[in-house]
Amino acid sequence: MPWMEWYDSTAKPGCTPTLATIVWMILAIWPYYRWIAVVQAPYFIWVSLAPVLQLSMTWMNWGR
């Protein structure tokens, strides 16, 4: 299926660069504006949880 090839090509980098960027940003801003770093916590949790949800839905629908 063509959409699967597109999905595979876009999903390869994974969430690691995004998580690393968020952690880097939180650590870089913490000494100056702690409230901004704290506000990023829900976003970090969502970015950590979203790949698990996506992979579990993909796995559950794999044979359909």
N, C-alpha and C positions, 0 to 999 in steps of 0.2 A: 504494500500500500504506500502511495507517495507521501501521505501525511506522516507515516511512521519514520520514513527516512528524514523528513524535515525535523521531526521531534528529536530523533537521535542526534542529528547534527547540532541542534540548539541546546540540548541537555547535557552534552559532554563536559563542559567546564564544571558543572555542579555548583554547589552553593559555597564551596570553600573560599573562593576569592571574595564573595560578598560578605561572608562572616568575618574574614580576616580584615576587610576594610572597615566594617562596623567596629570591631574590637580596636583596631588602630585609631579610629576616630575618637572612640570613647577615651582611650588612654591619652591621646594627644590633647583633648579638650579638658580633661578632668582637672588639671591644676588651675585652669583659668575660669571655666564656667561649669561648675559641677552639676548644676541643675540641667544643663543641656545634655550632659553625659547620662544623667539618670533618666531623662525623658526618652532616650534612645533604647532603654531596656525592653519595652514592649515590642519595638521593631526587631530587636535582636532575637527575642523569643519567637516571634512570628517567622522570621527568616530561618531559624533553626528548626521549627516545627513543620513548615510548609513542605519541604522535600519528603519528609516522612509520610505526611498525608498523601502527597502525590504518588509516591511509590506504592503505598498500600492500596490506593484506588486502582492503580495500574495493575498491580499483582492480582487483585480480586477480579478484575475484568479481563485478565489475560486470555482466558479460554473462550470467551464469548464471541 
